[in-house]
Amino acid sequence: MSNSIIINRVKHPSILADHRVDPVTKKLLKVGDEVCVCAVCKTVYLKDVWKNTMKGKCCKQTKTLLCIPNTEYGVKETPPVIEKSYKTHFLFFLLATFLFLGLIIYWYNLYNNEHIQKQNLYFDIKKLSEKNRDKNKEYGNKIDSLEKENNNLKNSKKSLDSVLNRLNNISKSTFCIGKNIHETNSDSYDQNYLMFLKTYVSLKIDNLYVKPNQNDYLIIELYNEFNVLIDSIEVYVKSNIGWNKIDVNFEIPNPGVYYLKRTGNVPLFYDKVSGNYDSCVDSNIKILGCSNSINEYYKREYYQYYYDIHYSLLTE
């Protein structure tokens, strides 16, 4: 019976290392070749060579081995010589033991010293943290007290300013609403926004202030909530003088919702106010908000264009 073997790199490293060849075809045996091994002389043949040529001829055998021998036919396998040196092994083991013990002692001392340092550092940090916490508490109480006093002063000043402003407006028979030109907090310009107003009485917008960043003609228009033009004025504004006072003289006889619109190529100054419109409300008129859409009356992220809006009441 003929048994064939497929050469494998893991199972047959010796046959590959010896560079064995098929004795008939002289082809180098390589991984993946299917071979047969003569059961008597242990010669390795390619399967096709054994089947077609050497079967029954080599040593008059038809049987083959189930494995490939480690040495080529005619070469004796030399068993490895194992020399025992118990003395050398003992010395090596003893040296390794001392080295291991030395490393353990070194690591223990290193760990112990580091642990002591960390412990001392922890106590120092804890003491400093306690002192810092007490100081922070003391300073925090002082800051809270000062902030309360500051808020009280601000509220008192705000109330006083409001009273003085009303008294001043009443004495002049002219009222003012909107942000003050001296209380701006940005340096931005654009030209696409509308200012929405709501009036509760008959009044006339006498004048207002704008700040352009170039010289050109500017048109300011007044519309009602139904987008009907009520009045308009065209003026020439100058950037070099800063705030331009414009006498618009827009009469609003009927209470309701209105909006101011500007046209032209002159960008105007505006402020970011984050919804704070405290200076934009009194009992006669209210600035609802500023938006670039006629459907957003109450948008209050910005205060657009028109500052110190002076108005007077209309009488019959």
C-alpha positions as CSV (number, residue, x, y, z in Angstrom):
1,M,0.0,0.0,0.0
2,S,1.4,3.4,-1.0
3,N,1.0,6.3,1.5
4,S,1.6,9.9,0.3
5,I,2.6,12.8,2.4
6,I,2.2,16.5,1.7
7,I,5.3,18.6,2.8
8,N,4.4,21.0,5.5
9,R,6.7,23.8,6.8
10,V,5.9,23.2,10.4
11,K,5.9,19.4,10.4
12,H,8.9,18.9,8.0
13,P,11.5,21.6,8.7
14,S,14.5,19.3,8.2
15,I,13.6,18.3,4.6
16,L,13.3,21.9,3.7
17,A,16.5,22.9,5.5
18,D,18.5,20.1,3.8
19,H,17.3,21.2,0.4
20,R,16.5,17.6,-0.6
21,V,15.6,16.8,-4.2
22,D,13.7,14.1,-6.0
23,P,16.5,11.6,-6.9
24,V,14.9,10.9,-10.3
25,T,13.8,14.4,-11.6
26,K,16.3,16.3,-9.5
27,K,13.5,18.8,-8.6
28,L,13.9,20.6,-5.3
29,L,11.3,19.4,-2.8
30,K,9.2,22.3,-1.5
31,V,6.2,23.0,0.7
32,G,3.0,21.6,-0.8
33,D,4.7,18.8,-2.8
34,E,3.0,15.4,-2.4
35,V,5.7,12.7,-1.8
36,C,6.1,9.0,-1.0
37,V,8.9,7.5,1.2
38,C,10.3,4.1,0.4
39,A,9.7,1.8,3.4
40,V,13.2,0.2,3.2
41,C,15.7,2.8,2.1
42,K,13.5,5.8,3.2
43,T,14.3,7.7,0.0
44,V,11.8,10.5,-0.7
45,Y,10.2,10.6,-4.1
46,L,7.6,12.8,-5.7
47,K,4.3,11.0,-5.7
48,D,4.1,10.9,-9.5
49,V,7.7,9.6,-9.8
50,W,7.0,6.9,-7.2
51,K,3.7,5.8,-8.7
52,N,4.8,5.8,-12.4
53,T,8.5,4.8,-12.1
54,M,9.9,3.7,-8.7
55,K,7.1,1.7,-7.2
56,G,8.3,-1.9,-7.1
57,K,11.7,-1.0,-8.3
58,C,13.2,0.9,-5.3
59,C,14.2,-1.9,-2.9
60,K,11.5,-4.0,-4.7
61,Q,9.0,-2.3,-2.4
62,T,5.5,-1.2,-3.0
63,K,4.9,0.0,0.6
64,T,5.8,3.5,1.8
65,L,6.2,5.2,5.2
66,L,3.6,7.4,6.9
67,C,6.2,10.0,7.8
68,I,9.3,11.7,6.5
69,P,12.6,10.8,8.2
70,N,14.7,13.7,9.6
71,T,17.8,12.7,7.7
72,E,18.5,11.9,4.1
73,Y,19.1,8.3,3.0
74,G,22.7,7.3,3.7
75,V,23.3,10.0,6.3
76,K,23.3,8.9,9.9
77,E,21.3,10.9,12.5
78,T,23.6,12.0,15.3
79,P,21.9,12.0,18.6
80,P,22.5,15.2,20.6
81,V,24.9,15.0,23.4
82,I,23.5,16.2,26.7
83,E,26.1,17.1,29.2
84,K,24.9,17.5,32.8
85,S,26.7,20.1,34.9
86,Y,24.9,20.2,38.2
87,K,27.5,22.5,39.7
88,T,27.1,25.1,37.0
89,H,23.3,25.0,37.3
90,F,23.5,25.3,41.1
91,L,25.8,28.4,40.9
92,F,23.5,29.9,38.3
93,F,20.4,29.3,40.5
94,L,22.2,30.6,43.6
95,L,23.2,33.8,41.7
96,A,19.7,34.3,40.3
97,T,18.3,33.8,43.8
98,F,20.6,36.5,45.4
99,L,19.8,38.8,42.5
100,F,16.1,38.3,42.9
101,L,16.3,38.9,46.7
102,G,18.4,42.1,46.1
103,L,15.8,43.4,43.6
104,I,13.0,42.7,46.1
105,I,14.8,44.5,48.9
106,Y,15.6,47.5,46.5
107,W,12.0,47.7,45.3
108,Y,10.7,47.5,48.9
109,N,13.0,50.3,50.1
110,L,12.1,52.4,47.0
111,Y,8.3,51.8,47.6
112,N,8.6,52.5,51.3
113,N,10.5,55.8,50.8
114,E,8.1,56.9,48.1
115,H,5.1,56.0,50.3
116,I,6.5,58.1,53.2
117,Q,7.2,61.1,50.9
118,K,3.6,60.8,49.5
119,Q,2.2,60.6,53.0
120,N,4.1,63.6,54.2
121,L,3.1,65.5,51.1
122,Y,-0.6,64.5,51.6
123,F,-0.6,65.9,55.2
124,D,1.1,69.2,54.0
125,I,-1.5,69.6,51.2
126,K,-4.3,68.8,53.7
127,K,-3.1,71.5,56.1
128,L,-2.7,74.1,53.3
129,S,-6.2,73.1,51.9
130,E,-7.8,73.7,55.3
131,K,-6.1,77.1,55.7
132,N,-7.1,78.0,52.1
133,R,-10.7,76.9,52.7
134,D,-10.9,79.1,55.8
135,K,-9.5,82.1,53.9
136,N,-11.8,81.5,51.0
137,K,-14.8,81.4,53.3
138,E,-13.7,84.6,55.0
139,Y,-13.2,86.4,51.6
140,G,-16.4,84.9,50.3
141,N,-18.4,86.4,53.1
142,K,-16.7,89.8,52.5
143,I,-17.4,89.6,48.8
144,D,-21.1,88.7,49.4
145,S,-21.5,91.6,51.7
146,L,-19.8,94.0,49.3
147,E,-21.9,92.7,46.4
148,K,-25.1,93.3,48.4
149,E,-24.1,96.8,49.2
150,N,-23.2,97.4,45.5
151,N,-26.5,96.1,44.3
152,N,-28.3,98.3,46.8
153,L,-26.4,101.3,45.6
154,K,-27.2,100.4,41.9
155,N,-30.9,100.0,42.7
156,S,-30.9,103.3,44.5
157,K,-29.1,105.0,41.6
158,K,-31.4,103.5,39.1
159,S,-34.5,104.6,40.9
160,L,-33.0,108.1,41.4
161,D,-32.0,108.3,37.7
162,S,-35.5,107.2,36.7
163,V,-37.1,109.9,38.9
164,L,-34.7,112.6,37.6
165,N,-35.3,111.6,34.0
166,R,-39.0,111.8,34.4
167,L,-38.8,115.1,36.2
168,N,-36.5,116.4,33.5
169,N,-38.8,115.2,30.7
170,I,-41.9,116.6,32.3
171,S,-40.2,120.0,32.8
172,K,-39.2,120.2,29.2
173,S,-42.5,118.7,27.9
174,T,-40.4,116.5,25.7
175,F,-39.8,112.8,26.6
176,C,-36.9,110.5,25.7
177,I,-36.9,106.8,25.2
178,G,-34.3,104.3,24.0
179,K,-30.7,103.7,24.6
180,N,-28.4,106.6,25.4
181,I,-25.6,107.5,23.0
182,H,-23.2,107.5,25.9
183,E,-24.0,104.0,27.1
184,T,-23.1,101.9,24.1
185,N,-21.0,98.8,24.4
186,S,-20.0,97.8,20.9
187,D,-18.7,99.1,17.6
188,S,-20.8,97.2,15.1
189,Y,-22.7,98.4,11.9
190,D,-25.3,97.0,9.6
191,Q,-28.4,98.1,7.6
192,N,-31.1,95.4,7.5
193,Y,-33.0,95.7,10.8
194,L,-36.4,97.3,11.7
195,M,-37.3,98.8,15.1
196,F,-40.8,98.0,16.3
197,L,-42.7,100.5,18.5
198,K,-46.0,100.4,20.4
199,T,-47.7,103.7,21.3
200,Y,-50.4,104.1,23.9
201,V,-51.2,107.8,23.2
202,S,-51.1,110.3,20.4
203,L,-47.5,111.6,20.0
204,K,-44.9,112.9,17.7
205,I,-41.3,111.6,17.3
206,D,-39.4,114.9,17.3
207,N,-35.8,113.7,16.8
208,L,-33.4,110.8,17.2
209,Y,-29.7,110.0,16.8
210,V,-27.9,107.7,14.4
211,K,-24.2,106.9,14.0
212,P,-23.1,106.1,10.4
213,N,-19.8,104.8,9.3
214,Q,-19.8,106.6,6.0
215,N,-21.1,109.8,4.4
216,D,-24.2,109.4,2.2
217,Y,-27.9,110.0,2.0
218,L,-30.2,108.1,4.4
219,I,-33.9,107.6,4.3
220,I,-35.8,106.8,7.5
221,E,-39.4,105.6,7.1
222,L,-42.3,105.1,9.5
223,Y,-44.8,102.2,8.8
224,N,-47.8,101.0,10.7
225,E,-48.3,97.3,11.6
226,F,-50.2,96.8,8.2
227,N,-47.0,97.9,6.3
228,V,-48.6,101.2,5.3
229,L,-46.1,104.0,5.0
230,I,-47.0,106.8,7.4
231,D,-44.1,109.3,6.9
232,S,-40.5,109.4,5.8
233,I,-37.5,111.8,5.7
234,E,-34.3,111.9,3.7
235,V,-31.1,113.4,5.2
236,Y,-27.4,113.5,4.5
237,V,-25.4,111.9,7.3
238,K,-21.7,112.3,8.1
239,S,-19.5,109.7,9.7
240,N,-16.8,112.1,10.9
241,I,-19.1,113.8,13.4
242,G,-20.1,110.5,15.1
243,W,-23.7,110.8,16.3
244,N,-26.0,112.7,13.8
245,K,-29.1,114.3,15.2
246,I,-32.1,113.9,12.8
247,D,-35.3,115.9,13.2
248,V,-37.8,113.4,11.8
249,N,-41.1,115.0,13.2
250,F,-43.1,111.8,12.7
251,E,-46.6,112.3,13.9
252,I,-48.4,109.2,15.3
253,P,-52.0,110.3,16.1
254,N,-53.4,106.8,16.6
255,P,-52.0,104.4,19.3
256,G,-50.8,101.1,17.8
257,V,-47.8,99.1,16.6
258,Y,-45.4,100.8,14.2
259,Y,-41.9,100.3,12.9
260,L,-39.0,102.4,11.7
261,K,-37.2,101.3,8.6
262,R,-34.0,102.7,7.0
263,T,-33.1,102.6,3.3
264,G,-29.9,103.6,1.5
265,N,-26.3,102.3,1.5
266,V,-25.3,103.7,4.9
267,P,-24.6,101.1,7.6
268,L,-25.6,102.3,11.1
269,F,-24.3,101.6,14.5
270,Y,-26.1,99.0,16.7
271,D,-25.7,97.4,20.2
272,K,-25.9,93.9,21.5
273,V,-28.2,94.1,24.5
274,S,-29.1,90.5,25.4
275,G,-32.8,91.3,25.8
276,N,-32.3,94.2,28.3
277,Y,-34.8,96.8,27.1
278,D,-35.3,98.6,30.5
279,S,-34.6,102.0,28.9
280,C,-37.1,101.4,26.1
281,V,-40.4,101.5,28.0
282,D,-42.5,104.2,29.6
283,S,-46.2,104.8,29.9
284,N,-46.6,106.5,26.5
285,I,-44.5,104.4,24.2
286,K,-42.6,101.1,24.2
287,I,-39.8,99.8,22.0
288,L,-40.9,96.2,21.4
289,G,-37.7,94.9,19.8
290,C,-35.4,95.0,16.7
291,S,-35.5,92.4,13.9
292,N,-34.9,91.9,10.2
293,S,-38.4,90.4,9.8
294,I,-41.8,92.2,10.2
295,N,-43.1,89.0,11.9
296,E,-40.6,89.2,14.8
297,Y,-41.7,92.2,16.9
298,Y,-40.2,91.0,20.2
299,K,-36.7,90.0,19.2
300,R,-34.4,91.7,21.6
301,E,-30.9,90.4,21.0
302,Y,-29.8,93.7,19.5
303,Y,-30.7,97.4,19.8
304,Q,-30.6,98.7,16.2
305,Y,-29.7,102.2,15.0
306,Y,-32.0,104.8,16.7
307,Y,-30.8,106.3,20.0
308,D,-32.1,108.9,22.4
309,I,-35.5,109.1,20.7
310,H,-37.2,112.3,21.8
311,Y,-41.0,112.6,21.5
312,S,-43.8,115.0,22.6
313,L,-47.4,114.4,23.2
314,L,-50.0,115.6,20.6
315,T,-52.8,117.8,21.9
316,E,-56.0,118.5,20.2
